[in-house]
Amino acid sequence: MDAGHVLPGIAALQDEMIALRRSIHAHPELGFEEFVTSERVAQCLTQWGFQVSTGVGKTGVVGTLKNGEGRSIGLRADMDALPIQETSGLPHASRIDGVMHACGHDGHTATLLAAARHLAQTRAFNGTLQVIFQPAEEGLGGARKMLEDGLLERFPCDAIFAMHNIPGYPVGHLGFYSGPFMASADTVTINIIGNGGHGAVPHKAIDPVVVCSSIVIALQSIVSRNVNPQDVAIITVGSIHAGSASNVIPSSAQMSLSVRALTPEVRQLLEVRITELVNGQAASFGARAEIDYQHCHPVLINHPEHTAFAREVALDWLGEGQLINDLRPFTASEDFAFILEKCPGSYLVIGNGEGESGCQLHNPGYDFNDACLPIGASYWVKLVERFLS
């Protein structure tokens, strides 16, 4: 990434913001437990002249900066860490046993703080800036919790944007994708109720383990035979638990599924077919199924107009050579999807580096690439100033 693209005001803050990022990395906090991180964020924003609201969605923070009577834009960063033991060996590695920033939320937070500080100093915009620091993105529904706490009513936005680092792409390169971009994620827990018995007389029992085995194989036919081959659908059986002894047929067995899709229509189809198939398979063996279908994250759908606008800002500033033009949808999920259901906007990505610096997300050796921070912060400034021009 050409250092010449970094705004001078951001370059002046770079070392301080990197130090803050590494401090947050060394002191990670899990979802809805980001008390220290939230306090640091709130202190920074207050010092820089933002009107600060804390406790939004339990541990979320929103900073409001008004300059003129124009439109309102929201920028969101996530703050939570993951229950992973860090193995990076870095000087700023996690000091909290079993918890680490393995997804770069420390970098997202520091990047948005750097942009917020610069925008507060320059105020080269007409309108209202809402900087949103969200808790509990990692599967706990922090975005939904903030929405339930009146996020968009209390801090209205004409558009809202978020950014996530992605290893494997050149450091600091920006990527945009219009339409369905991140998969829905649903969790299905299935209890198979059979009839336990002695392993030596299986004909006198209804074996739930056999039922589960049949269901695992049959589930794959949904993806291969019910879903259009041009659509994305994933059904993963993550766990099966049953029994405790080799010579005992258990009375019940439990399965856990992760189900993903890239359109709401396929998501609905998967739920219908999984429910029908599981009940049918269980009945064919004389067993019974209890299904708990949890809708966790919807499909993240980027609004075309706002995605085109966000890309145009990057293109005019960086040029075509520093955009990710082969970006495709991801089958991971992101709870920013809840916010995009309520407010137009876009979710973009920034390359975290290739080769050794491209360690994958949720890996115990991962670290946010600090070279992304100044370019990401500069982009946020450019986006706000263009949107609120």
Phi, psi and omega per residue, in radians:
M1 nan 2.239 -3.140
D2 -1.196 2.066 -3.139
A3 -1.079 -0.342 3.138
G4 -1.157 -0.310 3.120
H5 -1.423 -0.272 3.140
V6 -1.291 2.279 3.126
L7 -1.101 2.439 -3.121
P8 -0.961 -0.690 3.136
G9 -1.131 -0.615 3.078
I10 -1.259 -0.705 3.120
A11 -1.022 -0.624 3.136
A12 -1.184 -0.439 -3.131
L13 -1.674 -0.129 -2.912
Q14 -0.978 -0.910 -3.071
D15 -1.092 -0.701 3.137
E16 -1.150 -0.721 -3.111
M17 -1.254 -0.592 3.064
I18 -1.156 -0.701 3.086
A19 -1.087 -0.691 3.093
L20 -1.136 -0.752 3.120
R21 -1.025 -0.766 -3.115
R22 -1.230 -0.548 3.065
S23 -1.168 -0.728 3.078
I24 -1.116 -0.683 3.118
H25 -1.069 -0.696 -3.111
A26 -1.259 -0.299 -3.095
H27 -2.239 1.132 -3.066
P28 -1.286 2.682 3.099
E29 -2.382 2.437 -3.130
L30 -1.296 2.989 -3.093
G31 -0.991 2.364 -3.097
F32 1.122 0.193 3.049
E33 -2.123 0.355 -3.043
E34 -1.462 0.878 -3.031
F35 -1.191 -0.820 -3.127
V36 -1.215 -0.775 3.131
T37 -1.048 -0.802 3.138
S38 -1.066 -0.707 -3.140
E39 -1.131 -0.713 3.118
R40 -1.127 -0.755 3.119
V41 -1.067 -0.823 -3.117
A42 -1.097 -0.704 3.124
Q43 -1.097 -0.768 3.121
C44 -1.065 -0.868 -3.088
L45 -1.104 -0.707 3.110
T46 -1.083 -0.769 -3.141
Q47 -1.079 -0.556 -3.081
W48 -1.567 0.009 3.037
G49 1.762 0.158 3.071
F50 -1.365 2.621 2.891
Q51 -1.441 2.096 -2.944
V52 -1.950 2.332 3.044
S53 -2.086 2.213 -3.137
T54 -1.946 2.946 3.116
G55 1.226 0.334 3.114
V56 -1.398 2.015 -3.023
G57 1.181 0.662 3.113
K58 1.436 -1.137 -3.099
T59 -2.154 0.248 3.126
G60 -1.383 2.742 3.141
V61 -2.288 2.370 3.049
V62 -2.214 2.246 3.057
G63 -1.931 2.306 -3.119
T64 -2.009 2.251 3.103
L65 -2.255 1.984 -3.081
K66 -1.853 2.290 3.120
N67 -2.535 1.565 -3.081
G68 1.684 -3.003 -2.993
E69 -2.014 0.415 -3.107
G70 -1.406 -2.769 -3.100
R71 -1.247 -3.138 3.135
S72 -2.177 2.366 3.110
I73 -2.187 2.477 3.081
G74 -1.977 2.407 3.015
L75 -2.122 2.278 -3.055
R76 -2.067 2.386 2.993
A77 -2.247 2.542 3.089
D78 -1.691 2.685 -2.984
M79 -2.105 -0.259 -2.935
D80 -1.470 2.741 3.107
A81 -1.836 -3.047 -3.075
L82 -2.110 2.689 3.088
P83 -1.392 1.210 -3.103
I84 -2.286 2.461 3.077
Q85 -1.472 2.066 -3.071
E86 -1.266 2.440 3.126
T87 -2.196 0.264 -3.042
S88 -1.168 -0.522 -3.093
G89 1.254 0.213 -3.118
L90 -1.310 2.701 3.116
P91 -1.036 -0.524 -3.138
H92 -1.764 0.395 3.125
A93 -1.062 2.786 -3.106
S94 -0.963 2.345 3.057
R95 -1.733 0.087 -3.140
I96 -1.864 2.049 -3.078
D97 -1.061 2.214 3.059
G98 1.365 0.153 3.132
V99 -2.342 2.362 3.097
M100 -2.694 2.771 3.007
H101 -1.498 1.497 -3.093
A102 -1.698 0.147 -3.131
C103 -2.249 0.023 3.057
G104 1.482 0.255 3.137
H105 -1.165 -0.440 3.013
D106 -1.094 -0.712 3.109
G107 -1.215 -0.671 3.106
H108 -1.097 -0.738 3.140
T109 -1.117 -0.833 -3.123
A110 -1.153 -0.628 3.120
T111 -1.102 -0.806 3.137
L112 -1.187 -0.623 3.083
L113 -1.111 -0.716 3.119
A114 -1.082 -0.777 3.107
A115 -1.115 -0.730 -3.135
A116 -1.076 -0.716 -3.137
R117 -1.138 -0.775 -3.137
H118 -1.109 -0.784 -3.123
L119 -1.127 -0.601 3.091
A120 -1.195 -0.563 3.139
Q121 -1.331 -0.704 -3.032
T122 -1.609 -0.683 -3.133
R123 0.878 0.750 -3.135
A124 -1.566 0.916 3.129
F125 -2.649 2.845 3.138
N126 -2.174 1.799 -3.111
G127 2.572 -2.656 -3.049
T128 -2.186 2.294 3.074
L129 -1.853 2.209 3.044
Q130 -1.979 2.008 3.057
V131 -1.776 2.145 -2.965
I132 -2.014 2.044 3.124
F133 -1.884 1.873 -2.948
Q134 -1.677 2.398 3.018
P135 -1.512 2.892 2.810
A136 0.914 0.863 3.059
E137 -1.318 -0.495 -3.000
E138 -1.354 1.211 2.985
G139 1.496 -0.040 -3.083
L140 -1.814 0.011 3.034
G141 1.294 0.702 -3.138
G142 -1.082 -0.644 3.118
A143 -1.124 -0.758 3.120
R144 -1.112 -0.655 3.118
K145 -1.127 -0.712 3.098
M146 -1.135 -0.691 3.103
L147 -1.111 -0.738 3.100
E148 -1.106 -0.452 3.119
D149 -1.542 0.220 3.037
G150 1.467 0.498 -3.075
L151 -0.879 -0.957 -3.017
L152 -1.409 -0.366 3.051
E153 -1.367 -0.707 -3.126
R154 -1.376 -0.546 -3.082
F155 -2.287 1.218 -3.018
P156 -1.071 2.496 3.141
C157 -2.314 2.368 3.001
D158 -1.326 -0.443 3.064
A159 -2.773 2.710 -3.101
I160 -2.458 2.479 -3.050
F161 -2.326 2.677 3.054
A162 -2.502 2.756 -3.087
M163 -2.360 2.442 3.096
H164 -2.327 2.410 3.057
N165 -1.301 2.548 3.112
I166 -2.323 1.963 3.040
P167 -1.099 2.645 3.104
G168 1.751 -0.236 3.045
Y169 -1.871 2.672 -3.116
P170 -0.953 2.444 -3.047
V171 -1.034 2.259 3.084
G172 1.414 -0.095 3.089
H173 -1.302 2.473 -3.051
L174 -1.864 2.471 -3.117
G175 -2.241 2.499 -3.087
F176 -2.370 2.515 3.140
Y177 -2.552 2.180 -3.129
S178 -1.564 2.416 3.107
G179 1.647 -2.760 -3.119
P180 -1.079 2.090 -2.998
F181 -2.116 -0.596 3.120
M182 -2.208 2.500 -3.011
A183 -1.303 2.691 2.916
S184 -1.211 2.766 3.108
A185 -2.436 2.049 3.085
D186 -2.123 2.584 3.111
T187 -2.029 2.251 -3.100
V188 -2.089 2.147 3.051
T189 -1.895 2.187 -3.068
I190 -2.091 2.154 3.010
N191 -1.814 2.129 3.078
I192 -1.741 2.069 -3.121
I193 -1.758 1.961 3.119
G194 -1.948 -2.452 3.103
N195 -2.505 1.929 -3.049
G196 -1.209 2.855 3.135
G197 -3.100 -3.013 3.135
H198 -1.374 2.397 3.129
G199 -1.106 -0.330 -3.127
A200 -1.423 -0.280 -3.135
V201 -2.267 1.132 -3.042
P202 -1.105 -0.409 -3.112
H203 -1.209 -0.231 3.121
K204 -1.701 0.098 3.139
A205 -2.176 2.946 2.950
I206 -2.046 1.875 -2.945
D207 -1.455 1.934 -3.134
P208 -1.220 -0.376 3.102
V209 -1.185 -0.716 3.090
V210 -1.128 -0.697 3.107
V211 -1.058 -0.819 3.124
C212 -1.045 -0.733 -3.135
S213 -1.069 -0.721 3.125
S214 -1.170 -0.670 3.138
I215 -1.128 -0.732 -3.137
V216 -0.984 -0.820 -3.134
I217 -1.182 -0.757 -3.080
A218 -1.161 -0.565 -3.131
L219 -1.030 -0.572 -3.104
Q220 -1.166 -0.376 3.121
S221 -1.247 -0.385 3.103
I222 -1.110 -0.834 -3.129
V223 -1.172 -0.711 -3.033
S224 -1.470 -0.367 -3.015
R225 -2.226 -0.221 3.139
N226 -1.936 -0.403 -3.100
V227 -1.776 2.386 3.065
N228 -0.931 2.248 -3.113
P229 -1.007 -0.346 3.127
Q230 -1.493 -0.098 3.097
D231 -1.754 2.772 3.128
V232 -1.698 2.252 3.058
A233 -2.589 2.348 -3.127
I234 -2.322 2.246 2.989
I235 -2.192 1.944 -3.132
T236 -1.995 2.172 3.024
V237 -1.538 1.832 -3.037
G238 -1.499 -0.429 -3.126
S239 -2.737 2.589 2.978
I240 -2.373 2.210 3.137
H241 -2.223 2.235 3.120
A242 -2.869 2.471 2.969
G243 1.181 2.988 3.140
S244 -2.560 -0.015 -3.141
A245 -2.521 2.615 -3.046
S246 -1.241 -0.430 -3.056
N247 -1.849 0.320 3.129
V248 -2.172 2.159 3.001
I249 -1.457 2.071 -3.072
P250 -1.260 2.814 3.125
S251 -1.396 -0.416 -3.087
S252 -2.617 2.873 3.084
A253 -2.548 2.657 -3.118
Q254 -2.177 2.402 3.090
M255 -2.139 2.575 3.058
S256 -2.195 2.281 -3.086
L257 -2.096 2.527 2.918
S258 -1.927 2.201 -3.044
V259 -2.155 2.237 -3.060
R260 -2.355 2.591 3.103
A261 -2.655 2.842 -3.131
L262 -1.960 0.118 2.975
T263 -2.444 2.605 3.081
P264 -1.043 -0.571 -3.110
E265 -1.169 -0.779 3.105
V266 -1.176 -0.656 3.087
R267 -0.989 -0.792 3.136
Q268 -1.162 -0.729 3.118
L269 -1.031 -0.764 -3.132
L270 -1.060 -0.736 3.140
E271 -1.091 -0.768 -3.130
V272 -1.101 -0.826 -3.063
R273 -1.257 -0.667 3.098
I274 -1.065 -0.793 -3.131
T275 -1.082 -0.810 3.140
E276 -1.112 -0.800 -3.064
L277 -1.150 -0.789 -3.112
V278 -1.105 -0.792 3.129
N279 -1.117 -0.706 -3.141
G280 -1.170 -0.754 3.111
Q281 -1.092 -0.772 3.134
A282 -1.072 -0.801 -3.121
A283 -1.091 -0.608 -3.108
S284 -1.138 -0.364 3.099
F285 -1.757 0.008 -3.082
G286 1.433 0.228 3.122
A287 -1.764 -3.110 -3.115
R288 -2.345 2.508 -3.123
A289 -1.991 2.413 2.974
E290 -2.013 2.107 -3.007
I291 -2.025 2.164 3.044
D292 -1.940 1.803 -3.041
Y293 -1.781 1.863 -3.089
Q294 -1.750 2.070 3.079
H295 -1.476 1.911 -3.013
C296 -1.668 -1.141 -3.107
H297 -2.199 2.326 3.046
P298 -1.329 3.016 3.020
V299 -1.126 2.329 3.063
L300 -1.477 2.042 -3.088
I301 -2.038 1.977 3.095
N302 -1.339 2.312 -3.133
H303 -1.267 2.232 -3.031
P304 -0.987 -0.804 -3.079
E305 -1.095 -0.769 -3.079
H306 -1.324 -0.537 3.062
T307 -1.185 -0.732 3.098
A308 -1.092 -0.710 3.110
F309 -1.102 -0.820 -3.119
A310 -1.081 -0.689 3.128
R311 -1.185 -0.704 -3.132
E312 -1.069 -0.689 3.096
V313 -1.035 -0.810 -3.135
A314 -1.163 -0.724 -3.121
L315 -1.097 -0.804 -3.132
D316 -1.123 -0.547 -3.061
W317 -1.527 -0.822 -3.016
L318 -1.722 -0.521 -3.024
G319 1.611 2.833 -3.069
E320 -1.049 -0.574 -3.036
G321 -1.171 -0.297 -3.123
Q322 -1.965 0.391 2.984
L323 -1.874 2.621 3.085
I324 -1.556 1.814 -3.026
N325 -1.667 -0.129 3.109
D326 -1.847 0.408 -3.085
L327 -1.166 2.368 3.103
R328 -2.183 2.830 3.110
P329 -1.050 2.680 3.119
F330 -1.872 2.532 3.103
T331 -1.595 0.005 2.918
A332 -1.275 2.882 -3.126
S333 -2.007 2.879 -3.049
E334 -2.676 2.194 -3.033
D335 -1.385 0.019 2.920
F336 -1.062 -0.298 3.074
A337 -0.988 -0.652 3.119
F338 -1.064 -0.700 -3.112
I339 -1.217 -0.714 -3.141
L340 -1.199 -0.310 3.024
E341 -1.242 -0.436 -3.050
K342 -1.831 -0.385 -3.035
C343 -2.510 2.369 3.119
P344 -1.161 2.645 -3.141
G345 2.893 -2.804 -3.076
S346 -2.739 2.628 3.128
Y347 -2.001 2.057 -3.073
L348 -2.029 2.977 -3.118
V349 -2.213 2.710 3.062
I350 -2.243 2.305 -3.108
G351 -1.121 2.334 3.139
N352 -1.710 0.003 3.111
G353 2.011 2.784 3.134
E354 -1.944 3.091 3.094
G355 1.078 -2.327 -3.083
E356 -1.121 -0.537 3.138
S357 -1.449 0.022 -3.111
G358 -1.735 0.444 3.104
C359 -0.965 2.324 -2.985
Q360 -1.199 2.721 3.083
L361 -1.085 2.629 3.134
H362 1.150 0.323 3.070
N363 -1.706 2.430 -3.093
P364 -1.119 -0.241 3.108
G365 -1.749 0.085 -3.065
Y366 -1.252 2.625 2.937
D367 -2.615 2.480 3.051
F368 -1.095 2.390 -3.132
N369 -1.460 1.981 -3.059
D370 -1.124 -0.311 3.086
A371 -1.162 -0.336 3.102
C372 -1.309 -0.477 -2.956
L373 -1.039 -0.918 -3.099
P374 -1.157 -0.604 3.134
I375 -1.275 -0.666 3.098
G376 -1.130 -0.750 3.121
A377 -1.145 -0.712 3.111
S378 -1.098 -0.684 3.110
Y379 -1.107 -0.764 3.117
W380 -1.001 -0.734 3.129
V381 -1.088 -0.822 3.135
K382 -1.034 -0.752 -3.111
L383 -1.114 -0.813 -3.129
V384 -1.115 -0.814 -3.096
E385 -1.127 -0.613 3.110
R386 -1.270 -0.771 -3.099
F387 -1.153 -0.642 -3.104
L388 -1.816 0.552 -3.131
S389 -1.371 nan nan
